[in-house]
Amino acid sequence: MVRNTTAHTAKKILIINGSLRGTAGNSGAVAKQAAQVLINDLQLEVAHLTLTDPLPTIREVYDLLTICDGFLVITGVYWNNWSSPLQQFIEVSTAFENTPAFFGKPLACAVTMDSVGGIEVAARLQAVFGGLGCWSPPCSVIVLSRTGQEAMAASAGQQDDLNEDVWRMADLSIVLRNLATAAGMPRNNWIAWPHAELTVPDGPWPGKGPLDMGSPKFLP
């Protein structure tokens, strides 16, 4: 589902919720909190793309990406990887590589996990979206874990609390402030490397079945 939440400013951030549970899970909670910070504290416009919802056409998703100035990608950790809806989004969005949909735009990541794997998933996401044309500002990743939340709760109020530097939801505002700063920077000074351009297809967003984005076939 694509949903727009309007504020009085030209800059727009797209929150891409890649959770398997959509708006009902941990990523949904992060997306909700992020929207509140972006709108109320930073006076930005926000659009939502929840990947478990029915999506509009490929062209409409491309147009949405194009009008946004930065992205917050949110996912849980599933066997040391991001979600299957997010994987499919990346696969289809290969056709958007280094186009106005992504090129020169900042990306931040918020990853939720049980206990392990989150920072590795975030690092790989930064690399993938970097290949699509995005870039990552300083301090633009946050990893929230169940074990981290429990550790902070157990040591809360103690003198010299060793868990004071564990990532928590409040740190999301730092990530978003850096994303907002980066979104305001000019994008016309970046140079794209040579790459095989794919045609942005028309038609519905593919939900199942084979996916052929027109990449070269070199094996018989």
C-alpha positions in Angstrom: 0.0 0.0 0.0 1.2 3.5 -0.8 0.1 6.2 1.5 1.1 9.9 1.7 1.2 11.9 4.8 1.6 15.6 4.0 3.6 18.3 5.9 4.4 21.8 4.8 7.8 21.3 3.2 9.2 20.3 -0.2 11.4 17.4 1.0 9.8 14.0 1.1 11.0 10.8 2.8 9.8 7.4 1.7 9.5 4.8 4.5 9.8 1.3 2.9 8.4 -1.3 5.4 9.8 -4.6 4.3 8.5 -6.6 7.3 6.8 -10.0 6.8 4.1 -8.7 9.2 3.5 -5.4 7.5 2.3 -2.8 9.9 1.6 -5.3 12.7 5.1 -6.2 13.7 8.3 -4.6 15.0 9.0 -2.9 11.7 5.6 -1.5 11.7 6.2 0.1 15.1 9.5 1.6 13.8 7.7 2.9 10.7 5.1 4.6 12.9 7.6 6.2 15.2 9.7 7.3 12.2 6.8 9.0 10.6 6.0 10.9 13.8 9.6 12.2 14.1 9.9 13.1 10.4 6.6 15.0 10.4 6.4 16.5 13.9 10.1 17.1 14.6 11.7 17.6 11.2 8.7 19.1 9.3 9.1 16.8 6.3 6.6 15.0 4.1 6.3 11.3 4.5 5.2 8.5 2.1 4.7 4.9 3.1 5.4 1.8 1.1 4.3 -1.4 2.9 5.6 -4.2 0.9 3.2 -6.9 2.2 0.3 -4.8 0.9 -0.9 -4.9 -2.7 1.3 -2.5 -4.6 0.3 -0.3 -7.6 1.9 -0.8 -11.0 5.6 -0.9 -11.5 5.5 2.5 -13.1 3.6 4.0 -10.2 6.1 2.7 -7.7 8.9 4.1 -9.9 7.1 7.5 -9.9 6.8 7.4 -6.1 10.5 6.7 -5.7 11.3 9.5 -8.1 9.4 12.2 -6.3 11.0 11.3 -2.9 14.2 12.8 -1.6 15.4 10.0 0.7 14.6 6.6 1.9 14.2 4.8 5.3 14.3 1.0 4.7 13.0 -1.1 7.6 13.1 -4.9 7.9 13.3 -7.7 10.3 16.0 -10.4 10.3 15.0 -13.7 8.9 17.7 -16.4 8.9 20.4 -13.7 8.6 18.7 -11.9 5.8 16.1 -9.3 5.1 12.5 -10.3 4.3 11.2 -12.0 1.1 8.9 -8.9 0.3 12.0 -6.7 0.5 14.0 -9.1 -1.6 11.4 -9.0 -4.3 11.2 -5.2 -4.1 15.0 -5.1 -4.7 14.8 -7.6 -7.6 12.0 -5.6 -9.4 13.8 -2.3 -8.6 16.9 -3.5 -10.5 15.3 -1.8 -13.5 15.5 1.5 -11.6 19.3 1.3 -11.1 20.9 4.7 -11.3 17.7 6.3 -12.6 16.0 9.3 -11.0 14.2 6.9 -8.7 17.4 6.3 -6.7 20.4 8.1 -8.0 22.1 10.4 -5.6 19.5 10.0 -2.9 20.3 9.2 0.8 19.3 6.0 2.5 18.9 5.0 6.1 18.2 1.6 7.5 16.4 0.4 10.6 16.6 -3.4 11.3 14.8 -5.3 14.0 16.1 -8.7 15.2 15.8 -11.2 18.0 19.5 -11.5 19.0 21.9 -11.7 16.0 22.4 -10.8 12.4 21.0 -7.2 12.3 24.1 -5.2 11.6 25.1 -7.6 8.8 21.7 -7.2 7.2 21.9 -3.5 7.4 25.4 -3.4 5.9 24.3 -5.5 3.0 21.3 -3.3 2.5 23.5 -0.3 2.3 25.7 -2.0 -0.3 22.7 -3.1 -2.4 21.0 0.3 -2.4 24.4 1.9 -3.0 24.6 -0.1 -6.2 21.1 1.1 -7.2 22.4 4.7 -6.8 21.8 5.7 -3.2 24.3 6.7 -0.5 24.4 6.4 3.2 25.0 9.4 5.5 26.9 9.1 8.8 25.1 7.3 11.6 22.3 6.3 9.4 21.7 2.7 10.7 19.9 1.5 13.8 19.5 -2.1 14.9 16.9 -2.9 17.5 17.0 -6.3 19.2 14.8 -8.2 21.7 17.9 -9.1 23.7 19.0 -5.5 23.7 15.7 -4.2 25.0 15.7 -6.9 27.7 19.2 -6.0 28.7 18.4 -2.3 29.0 15.3 -3.0 31.1 17.3 -5.3 33.4 20.0 -2.6 34.1 17.8 0.5 34.1 18.6 2.8 37.0 21.9 1.2 37.9 24.9 3.4 38.4 27.4 3.1 35.5 24.8 1.3 33.4 26.8 -0.7 30.8 23.8 -0.8 28.5 23.5 3.0 28.1 25.1 2.7 24.6 22.8 -0.1 23.4 20.6 1.0 20.4 17.1 2.0 21.5 14.1 3.5 19.8 15.0 7.0 20.9 18.2 6.7 18.7 16.0 6.6 15.7 15.6 10.4 15.8 19.4 10.7 15.2 19.3 8.5 12.2 16.3 10.5 10.8 18.0 13.9 11.5 21.0 12.7 9.5 18.8 11.4 6.7 16.9 14.7 6.6 20.2 16.7 6.4 21.3 14.5 3.5 18.0 14.7 1.7 18.5 18.5 1.5 21.9 18.2 -0.3 22.2 18.6 -4.1 22.2 15.5 -6.2 23.5 16.8 -9.5 27.2 16.4 -8.7 27.2 12.6 -8.6 28.5 10.5 -11.5 27.1 7.1 -12.4 29.4 4.2 -13.5 28.6 2.5 -16.8 25.8 0.0 -16.5 23.4 -1.9 -18.6 20.1 0.0 -18.5 16.9 -2.0 -18.2 13.6 -0.8 -19.3 11.2 0.2 -16.6 8.2 -2.1 -17.4 4.6 -1.2 -17.3 2.0 -3.4 -15.8 1.1 -4.7 -12.4 3.7 -5.2 -9.7 4.6 -8.9 -9.9 3.4 -10.9 -7.0 4.2 -14.4 -8.1 5.5 -16.4 -11.0 8.7 -16.0 -13.0 10.3 -12.5 -13.0 12.1 -11.4 -16.2 13.4 -7.9 -16.0 15.2 -8.1 -19.4 18.7 -8.7 -18.1 21.1 -10.5 -20.5 20.9 -14.3 -20.8 24.3 -15.8 -21.6 23.9 -19.5 -20.9 22.3 -21.8 -23.5 
